[in-house]
Amino acid sequence: MNTDHAGKPAGGRVERKTRLHWVPIPLMRVSPLAQRDLSQARVDELAACFDVEQLGTPVVSHRDGYFYVIDGQHRIEALKALGYGGRQVQCWTYQNLTEADEAAMFLTLNNTLTVGAYPSSRSRSGQATPKNATSTGSSAPRD
């Protein structure tokens, strides 16, 4: 078998665990343990300058018959505010992640220190950190 310099199989594709799917907005849900609180001001700001080409691709987890938003909560709410609530939107879709997996992915995608009540929400000292704490010098939230 041919391998590259890192010992990985040569050629082929770099595959992700997620796939693009058209997701019905009415089937989307938000887990409060795996998301920050909704900011209506952010929703209003996005809706006021909405451009479908700038929407990006929300990230969701399909479990229990619903699509739980991991990244894109404010964009989805802006779509609803603009009257698109009954439509479908293309999302990166994971299958059957746990709520803890969703929270961890949210933190990674948003470069955030903590969210919810999961063990990863503990600071180095072992103390719980505030739900909406963000790292200093981090990039602005994606959502």
Secondary structure, DSSP 8 states (H G I E B T S, - for coil): --B-TTSSBSSS----S-EEEEEEGGGEE--TTSS----HHHHHHHHHT--GGG----EEEEETTEEEEEE-HHHHHHHHHTT-TTSEEEEEEEES--HHHHHHHHHHHHTBS--TTSGGGB-TTS-B--TT-B-TT------
